[in-house]
Amino acid sequence: MELCSDQKRGDQHSVGQVGYTLYYWPIPFRGEFVCAVLALAGQDYDEPGFDDVSAVKLLEPDAQPAPFMAPPVLVDHDADLTLAQMPAILRYLAAKHDLMPETAKDAALTDKLVQDANDVLDELTLFGGRSMWTLGEWESFVEERLPRWMAIFEQTLASQNVTAETGYLFRRDTPGLADVTVAILWGVMTSKLDGYAPLLLRHAPQVAGFAQRVLALKPLSRVRKERDARFGDQYCGGQIEASIRDMLARHGI
Amino acid sequence: MELCSDQKRGDQHSVGQVGYTLYYWPIPFRGEFVCAVLALAGQDYDEPGFDDVSAVKLLEPDAQPAPFMAPPVLVDHDADLTLAQMPAILRYLAAKHDLMPETAKDAALTDKLVQDANDVLDELTLFGGRSMWTLGEWESFVEERLPRWMAIFEQTLASQNVTAETGYLFRRDTPGLADVTVAILWGVMTSKLDGYAPLLLRHAPQVAGFAQRVLALKPLSRVRKERDARFGDQYCGGQIEASIRDMLARHGI
């Protein structure tokens, strides 16, 4: 199957000759990082609708344009590249559009931060909703594991002398992949599921402020407005979002 | 806490002036990929013992040499870099020691393959043993999800004209990060947990042969011999390994 050739385009983001196509579900979760990096890079993209994403996901690997398990999948039309896996997509885009740090060491620390973000998304959703939250697991998560993740990000900012007010990660004066990743992870999570916001303020106050500062950058604030209008309060979607909201409502943090 | 300064070195791999220190549990699981890449790159490293790994993992993030959640953690002494997250470590080492492909596109596909491997390890162990296998989950995994992962890797080889007998991924004549990743993932898994071997042969026969060919490369075969002698049949360790072995013994595949 060819992606993006004369297919129906459901709730696509834009029409016409664009450089990229992003296959992802209509929720502001893993795909949101890709949209934000594309926005910071000033790149247009289109987004096929749910049915097209679902159809290509369900194909046998040897019938897919490139074999993959799950969205997000990015097509770079000029490069003739179809790429799955959020961290691989982010790294590719960041390298191509000058959003990576200069040194190998800082690039590695950026990769590590993206992996951390990917892990947080997994843990928050019990690995894509493979099971639903129970009170015991919830308490252990919001009392131990999630605060530790928050502290890891807080300490990462501190190690780079980045605060809520000043600086960017690994590139000092210029926002890049690491900054977008932090901002989307914690900023979108705490705006869609605001029960998490006090926890972030307690364990990672600099991260909380930094995320808002980065999200206020013009290209990101524009894309957030569009997507907030499109998705409303939805976050990771499905039963697992309902399970998180249920825990937040009944047990809090 | 400084890593590796005059600490006790339990079952360390070697003593003296080495370029790297690898913190990981004494099992041939995620850390095994790092060891194999270091071996292919001809780099010496030492490995602190269980107690040291455990001690540094349990520190508060702001007391760790670099904030992290879990091993593997690699220290590059010359670069003064402490780096967690297996895919970030592999990418850093591969870039430094000329194990990445030449083009941005092939580098991205290598990153994607490493992420796939990381996901397979997660799914195989129910995300680090967060729960134990039940018959229902086991059947769905070995009948659907795991065969699909195998088919994804098989198709990745096919797309590069790589077979059990000839070629390497994204670099044609020279083994690199992608090859090592495939070989360790499927080769070590099916040798330690040989109940999986027939499934791999059925769904990814080229991958099965390719993994053996890569593991037979001199630097890798040397390191595998050492580590097989050290770890025996152990794989991911702990209760989750017992749970996998129980499922393989009672229900098979």
Interface residues (C-beta under 8 A of the other chain):
Chain A: E60 P61 D62 Q64 A66 P67 F68 M69 A79 D80 L81 L83 A84 Q85 P87 A88 I89 R91 Y92 A95 K96 A104 K105 A107 A108 L109 D111 K112 V114 Q115 D116 D119 D122 F127 S131 R148 W149 A151 I152 E154 Q155 T156 A158 S159
Chain B: E60 P61 D62 Q64 A66 P67 F68 M69 A79 D80 L81 L83 A84 Q85 P87 A88 I89 R91 Y92 A95 K96 A104 K105 A107 A108 L109 D111 K112 V114 Q115 D116 D119 D122 F127 S131 R148 W149 A151 I152 E154 Q155 T156 A158 S159
